[in-house]
Amino acid sequence: MTSPPAPTRRILGIDFHAGTPAEALQRALCGGLVVVPSAPVLVNATVEPATLAALLESDLALTDSGLMVLYWNLTRGDSLRRLSGLEYLKLLLAEKSLRAPGAVFWVMPNQAAIERNHAWLQGQGFPVTAADFYAAPQYPGGFLSDPALIAAVQARRPRHVILAIGGGVQERLGLHLKRSLDYLPGIHGIGAAIGFLNGDQVHIPDWADRFFLGWLFRCFQSPARFIPRYWNARVLISILRRHGENAPSPPDHPNCAQ
């Protein structure tokens, strides 16, 4: 017998996982697009049709945005649990099946990130080789295409593809993979989360992540970069108030039909 599907909450048209972290991991291991949208990504989805499409077409959406979870629980009398990208990545990397040779294909933002993560993953006991990594180019806005990445994944056929690139890009890239591959691996958009583990990003203690304070640690580390980003994300409150369970309708986009 198969276990019943985990509960979800529909917010902005996206069916967010509302079960346990273990249930999220088990669903992710079955394959499909996993998105972990932060508050800035949710805000951008209201004006970026490609980002919104990726979130709506995801197979598993995690409640990474503490702002969204707090607002939802306060206004709906709910007890929705936050599952951050960092917590999810720790669970994913602890899964033994990911340690099989060739099980994971890593997409990184540049060669320097590949070298750092290659060394760190080997130190954690992952049998990674240079062929398990791909340096993503600078993608344009809107719906995107990367034939070289598709060819590399098709040739290696890993069980999992982990996208360790920026939020807003990784969701669109994940959708491109899901639509283009002739099979469906687990496609995990974890963004900068691996940087919190390997020392590339500021260390976020478990208690800070649990109490929705990861954003504050990032602001202390790089205020010029992160304070404007999180300040602008405050408009998520008005977006949630206006749309609730319903998907926003972003402006028309010339690539929206692709």
N, C-alpha and C positions, 0 to 999 in steps of 0.2 A: 504494500500500500504506500502511496505517496502522501507526504504530509500536506495539510492544507496550506494554501498560500498565506504569506504573512500579511497582516493588515496594512493598509495605506491611508494616507490623508491627501485628498486632492486640494492643492493650493496653487493658484495661478495656472490651473489646468494640468499641473504636473502631479503625478501620483507618487508622493514621497513615501518611502519606507517608514512604517510605524511599528514594526516589530522589534525584535532583539537584535543586537549586533551579530550574534551567531546565525540568526536567520538571514540577515543581509549577506553574510559571507557565503552561506550555502547557496543562496540564489545566484550570487555573482560567479561562483565556481561552475555553474551550469552554462555559462556563456551569455553574451549580450553586452550592451552598452551600459556602463555604470557612470553616472555623473554625480559630482559632488559640488553643486553650485554654491558659491559664496554669495553674500549680499550684493557686492558689485556686479557679479554675473547675472543675478536675477534682475537687477535694475537694467542692465544693458540689454537683456532679452526683450524688454518692452520696445526697443528701437532697432534691434538686430534680428531680422527674421531667421537668419541661419542659426543663431544661438537658441532662439525660442524653439525652432524645429528640432534641434538636438535634444533639448530638455524634454520636449513632448514625446519624442520617439525613443527615449531611453527605456531600457528594460529594468533599471534599478536607479532610483534617485534618492540620494542620501541627504539628511537634514543637517548640512554643515553650517548653515547660517543661524547663528545664535539669535540675531535680531528677528529673523522670521519666526523662529520657534517661540521666543518670548512673546512676541506680538500675538501669535496664533493662540497660545495657551491663555494669555490674559483676556483676549476678546472672545474666545470660544469656550472657556472653562474646560479646556482640554489638558491632557498631560503628555503631549507629544514629546518624545525624547530626542535630544540632539545626538546625532552620530557624525562626528567630525571626520574630515578626510584623514587627519593624523591617526585617530583611533582606528579607522577602517584599514589604513595601510599597515598598521602594526598587526592587525588580525590577518590580513592577506599574506604578509611576509612570514607569518608563523605557520602557514599552511604547508605541510610537507610536500605536497604534490608540486609546488612551485620550485622545488629544489632539484627536480629532475633535469638533466641536461637538455637544453633547447626548449624547456617548457614556457619560458617567458621571453618576449621580445620587448626591449626598452626603447622608447622614443624620448630623446633628450633635446634640450634647446640648442646645444652647441657641443663642439668637441671637448672643450674644457670640462663641461658637466659629465660627459661620457667618461672621461679619465677619472674624475673624482668618484663617480658612482661605481665604476668598474672595480676600483680598488676597494671601496667600502663593501660592496656586495660580496666580493671574494673573501674579505675578512669576516663576513657573516656566514660563510659556508655555502654561498651560492656558486655553482660551477659555471659562471658566465665567461664568455669569450668575446673578443672584439666583434664577432659576427652577430652577437645578440643585441647590438646597439645600433641606433639610427639617429643621426644628427638632423633634426628638422630644419628646413629652410625658414626664411621669414615669410610667413603666409600673409596674403592680402586679406582684406575684410570680406564679408559676405560668405557665400558658399564656396568651398575650396576644393582643390583636386591635387593629389600628389601621386602620380603614377609610379614613381620610383619606390615609394613606401608600400604601395599596394603590391608591387612585384616582389619586394623583399619579404613581406609577410606571406604572400602566396607560396613563395619558394620554400620558406622554412616551416610554415604551418604550425606556429606555436599554439599552445592551449590558451595563452594569455598574452595580451599586448598592454603594456603599462605606459600611459602617456604622462610623462613628468614635465610637461610644458605649461605655459601660462593659462590661467582661467580665461574663458572666452574664446580661446583658440582651441584648447584641447577638446571642448565639447563639439565644436564644428568638425575637428579632425576625427573624433570618434564616430560621428555620424557618417562621415565620408567612408571610413573603414567598414562600418556596418552595412552601408548600402552597396559597397563595391566588391567586397570579398565574396568568394564562392563558398565560404563556410563561416560560422559565427563563433569566434573565440570570445573569451572574456576580454572586454575592452574597458580598461579602468583609467579614468581621468583623475589622477591624484595630484596633479599640479606640483606645487612646491613642497608637498608633505614630506618627501624623502629627504629634502634639505634640512628638516628639523631633526632627522635621525643621524645624518652623516656629518653634521656640523657646518654645513654650508649656509644654513639659516640659523637664526637665533634659537636657542634651546627653549622649548615650551614644556614646563613640567606637567605631569598628568593632571594635577589639581587645577592648574590654570586652564587647561583645555576643557576640563570637566565643568568649570564655572564660566565658560564662554569668554575667557580673557586672552586667548591667543592673539587676537588683533592688537591688544595693548602692548604685548611683548614685541610684536613686529613694528609697531609705531615707535617704541623706544629705540629699536635697533636702527631703523631708517626712517626718521620722521618726515623728511622731504618727500619720500616716495609713498609712504603708507597713510599719513594723516589725511592728505587730500582725497585719497582713494576711499577711505572709510567714512570721511565726512560727507562726501558726495553720495554714499550709499544710504544715507539717512532717508532719502526719498522713497526707499522701499516701504516704509510705513504707509505713506499715502497710496502707493501702488496696491499694497495688500488691502487697505481700506476700500479702495475703489473697485477692485476686481474679485477679492475673496477667493472662492474656489475656481473662478473662471479664468481662462487664458486671456491675456491682454492681446489686443489687435495692433501689432506694430505697423508703422507706415509701410506703404507699398515699396517693394524692393525689386529691382530688375532681375535679380537672380532667384527670386522667391519660388519660382516654379521648378527650379532644377532639382 
